[in-house]
Structure formats: structure tokens, C-alpha cells
Amino acid sequence: MGSLSVRGLTARYGKTVALHGIDLDVADGEFFVILGPSGAGKTTTLKSVAGLVDAVGGEVRIAGRDMTGVEPYERNVAMAFESYALYPQKTVEQNLASPLRSGRTGSWSVAEQSERIRQVTTTLGIEHLRGRFPRELSNGQRQRTALGRVLVRPADVYLLDEPLSHLDAKLRAAMRAELKQLGEMSRTTTLYVTHDYQEALALGDRVGVLREGRLVQVGTPQQVWHEPADTFVARMFGQPEMNLFSADLTADLAAVPEGGTAARSRRGGITVGVPASLAGSVAGSVEGGAAGRSVLLGIRPRDLEVLAGPEPSDRLVLRGRVTVGVPASLAGSVEGGAAGRSVLLGIRPRDLEVLAGPEPSDRLVLRGRVTLAERLGRLVELSVDVAGEAVIAVTDDQRVREGDPVSLAVPWQQVHIFAGGASFDTRNGAGTAAARLGAGAPVSRGMAAGEAGGVGKAPAVDASAASGGDR
Amino acid sequence: MTRERQPGQRRFSPAAIGADVLLLAWFLFSLFPLVWLVLLSLKSESEQISTFFEFTPTLSNFGTVLSAEGARLTSVNFTDALLTSVLNCVGAVLVSLVIGVPAAYAAGRWQYKGSNDVMFTILSFRFAPELMVIVPLFVIYNQLGLFDTNIGMIWVLQLVTMPLIVWILRSYFQDLPPELEQAALLDGYTRKRAFLMVALPLVRPGIAASALLAFIFAWNNYVFPLILTGSSHTPVTVAVTRFLGGGGQAFYSLTAAAAIIAALPPLLVALSIQRYLVRGLSFGAVKA
């Protein structure tokens, strides 16, 4: 047991810089997950903590002890390698006995060793494989053996490099559930690396998102899910990925009655109100107000709710527009008005819901036509064309068919707004990430406009469209 | 038993048959000296230079080579020469392994500025013809009192065996994932113990293969012992040629018998570690 503290950790391979100064504090007994795509530097971070990487800068402290110049075998850390790194010439039993026999993990009599190994292998469900060699195991069994070689011993820090990645889907879910309940895990500070966002959210006391050698965001699973620091984090979490729309900030008085700011997507299909605190933070960085600034709007597919099922009328489709109102209290603080500023709306597919019945006014409503309905068991993944914007939504409404007009609703607080840029490509955001604006997403209070406020009434829609066109 | 067809494998075609005939012809051509050698070693003294084929097999040549009669003819005891060769070659290979295995491990794991240059320098010992260094070596050996000693031969054979062992084993170590030793380090073992416990056992096939190759090269070396040994520590390669008679009578059938005896030890060694060899020679070349 022991805390882990990393300050300004850098690492390079030749001329390639793998880590650009990582700062990290993991409390005693905490389960910290590092999430990132391939090549982000996850494994390098673990190996640096373990002392296995040369050319490392910065400071690593384990249990308060500075690890600079300390050999790996004196650091009292255990690591499960992604490649398992099981000793091919040793059986499962001998592999697990290896750390116990080194003499640096306490003294273990032969009887104690075999008792401990029996406990761990039983926990991991590989007790019947103890006499086998690694080459005689499946990948899943090898991975559990590698995990066993970590759990079998006491250590200050456990370093786990994608320990569940090679298990089949069912076993992975089961192991994920079991992993955190293991006594060893709950007692020992753990640094866990994965590229699976579900694993990160399910296991982590806290999650750090790593991108190209930098920690982009560190927070609880709730924080990284609900308040992604930028579009990169927003897209890392959730499958399907968050919908992102390039939008411009405009002073859209018709849409936002209380003199606030609105964000209208480039194709004009989506307009959201922007909290003034956000608009202000944009304005603060640019002289002459926020008008014309581009932003990104993010909406998770899961946050979208299908309001009405199949509707025969084409009328709704033609008027399929999205307007998000800006809370007046926030918009009011923008000097000279925020009109013309661009924002980016983020809505998670899961945040979109399919609704039936009258449209509630406390939500953003998107109308469009289903272009693709992928039935994935209980859930259906919808691609909806909303006035030219492709919106992904997830629903359990099995009645939705391709070609159907639908209305999608999302609570205001689940629309994310990121700094935009003319160059941002919402379809292929790789290599770029836009930072989140301000502290919160649009809120329902003061929200106005477009179809959202119009509750399906045609005039509201037209007004929104017209005023958008004027500016 | 059904067999999968290999890529590129075809049914019989005129071209394939033609190629086989050509290969067979080449096979006979290249094998003929060996056949001649065996025939010659079994011929009597009168038959050996006969201009028409005459053959009544006899093993007497082998007896002569190994007996005092052979020693009288050549002033070198062939049995002693065999022992000297075994001693020299086993000694040279052992020394090369003791120094070369850690060197190969370091070369395979530690990439530093100029590491490739060092490896190239080691390999370059094999480029130079032995004759190029033999004159200075002869002078040095005389000065140091190493002329005509086993220690001297073992030392000079390092030029033959060491580069071979270092180069072959380096690629074996490079093929081992470094995570294996890293896992051992984190298990609490020092670098030395990680090497001995994890890396070394895994390159055993490579050690067997490279040691055998080094042994054969050392065994067959001729120029170094020819110049650097006298009559008391003559190895077998030089002893064989003594039967051709330096200025005196040439005993062709005795030479053939001696050559066959001289070829037996490497053959026996190769057969005894064949199990490792086939795997070892391919393991380094093709990454699994």
C-alpha cells in the first residue's frame, strides 16, 4: 500500500516524445484508470512508474519515496503486461511463485507459497491450470495468469496494462465486475490502463484521459462523462460517439427573447441558446464581442429521446431544425451581445431519447428523418438527418423504421458546447480537440426559440429559420 | 495422409521435372569428391594409384593412421592430434560462450550510440583473411611463449568462434520480448538474476546452434595451427595433411582415411544436438 505521485513525467523514444509532462496523484488505495487511444502513452506511463523506461524526466514518488535512480526490483510495484510476459519455460504455478521466491516481497515458506497461489488461482478461476505451460493456455487464461502474478504478492502499487483486453466480451464483463471486489484491489493503489471507456467508468475511482502524451482531463467517472474537458474526451466516452455540430454564435433575438446569445449550426439545422458565462468566456478572448465565433455543439446519442414515433407528415421533416435557447441570465452578461459567435454543440447519443406524445419545453427537440436504423438487440441505433445534420441517437423504440420522420429530445444540460473553429471537422475530429467552454452546458432556464420552445408550432420554427437567415 | 499443398507447389510439369534432373546432376557432381574420398580410404596401397578401377575394400588404412606406424610415417601421433583438436575446439567454444553470451545479451538489449559500429567491428574479424594477421601473430606468439601450446590455440581460435557466437545469439536475444525480463525485475529479481532465470534458458536452442557452428569452424581451421603449432600440439587438420608427405612419399589412401576420421567428431556433435539444431537455425532467422 502506498500513494503514487507523478510530477512532470516526460519520456522519449529517440526523437519521439512519448510523454509531455504528466502530473498525477493517486491516493493510497485508490483505483485510478488511465484511458486513451493506442499510442497515447498509456503503457509508457506505467513503465515509467515501474522504472522500466530509460530517458525519463520528472519525478515519481511511491509511498512518499522518490524513485529517481531506484531500480525496478526495489520499487515494490507489480505489473501485468499487455503482452502477458509469462515465463514460457515455467508452469502457471511457477509463474505465480516467481514474485514470492524473489525474496523482495516478504518471506514465504513453500507451504505459504502454494497456499497463496491456490487462493489467487481460485479467485481467477484458473486453479485447474496450475500445471500448464503458458503455450498451453488460451489468451484469456494467459491474461488471468498475468493478473494472478500481480495479485499473488503484496505491493505498494499495482500497474495493470489492459488486463482484460483479450478476454471475450462476456468474460470481460464478468471479470470487470469481480476485479474491483477483489480484496487485493481494494487495498492496493492501482494504476489501470485501458482503451475501453466502459472499463474506465465502471472501475475507476478516478479517470485520467491521456492524449498524445498529455493528460487532458482527470476526474471522477461522473465528471469526465458529464463535463468532458474537450471534444476529445467527449468522443472517448460513449458508443456511438457524441454528435458534434459546428455552429456560430449569433445574437438571435427572435430565438432568444431575453437578449441572449444563440448558437446556430452551420447548416442551420440546430440552434441552441448559450449560457452567457460561456459566451462571455469566448468574448473575453476576442475583442469586439463574441459574434461570429464558431463553436462546436455536442449531443450524446443516448441523451436524445425519440419524441414521436413514425409520423407520416413530411411537414415536420422539412421544418426539422434545432434551436437551443440561451439562458438570459447568462447571455445578458455578454458585452455588446454575443451574436455571431460560433459554438459547438455536443449531445451524446445516449442522451437523445425517442419520445412519444406532446413535446416538453424543457428540452431541445430535433426533428428529422431516419436514414439508418441499426438494430443491436434491445437497442436501435438511429442515424437521423436533421436539416442536413447527421445526428446519431440510440433508442429502445423498436418501431422506428428507416425513412420515418422522428423528433428527438435532449435535456438542455446534456448539450455540450466546445470552442469551435472553422477548421474543425465534425466528422473526423482526429488530431484536433476543441476545449469545453465555461463550466456548464445550456440550461433550461431562459431557454427559448425555434422548435424547442415552439412545441411543434410552425411559426416558431419559421421565425427561427428566418432570423437565422438574416444574419 | 493428406498433405496441404505448399504455396507455389504444382503438380508435375515438364519444367519441374527438368529442374529436378538438373538438381540431381548437381547433387551427384558435388557429392562425388566425398564418394571418391570414401572409396580411396578403403583401397590398399597398390590400388590407390591404379589407372583402372580396382577395388577390394580394406580397413587397414584406418588402422595404420591410428597406429604407431602412422606416427612413424608423419612424425605426428594422429590420436594425440585428435585429442589436441578436441581440447582446442571445446576450449575455444567454451571461452567464447562464457564471454560471448553476456556480450550478445548486452548487444541485443542495449542500444547506444555506435552500438552497431561495435557489432560491425566484431564481425569484421571474420572478413580479414587469416593469412593477413598470421605473420604478426607468429612473432607475438613466439615472444609470449604461446607457440605450439593449447592455450595459444584456444586464444587464436576466438577470432573464429567469438564473432559467430555473438552475432547469432544477439539476434536470439533481440527476438525475446524485453517484457519477460522486465516482469522478472518487477518480481523482485536483479538484472543478473533476470538474465540467468528468464533470458538464458530461452535462448538454449540458439546457444546449441551457435556453439556447434563455432565448433565446426574451429575444428576445420587450418591456417592458424599450421603456423602457430609445432609438432607437440598439432591439431587434426594439420596432421591429416602430413600424410601427403612434406617432400616425401604421398599416402593418398592414408590421407583419405585420416580425413574421414577427422570429420567424425563434428558429425557426432551435430547428431547429438540435432534436436536443438533444426529449431535453432530457423528460430533466429524467422521471427515467430
Interface residues (C-beta under 8 A of the other chain):
Chain A: K47 A50 L52 E71 P72 Y73 R75 V77 A78 M79 F81 S83 A85 L86 Y87 P88 Q89 S98 P99 S102 G103 R104 T105 R149 R153
Chain B: P177 E179 L180 Q182 A183 A184 L185 L186 D187 G188 Y189 T190 R191 R193 V198 P201 L202
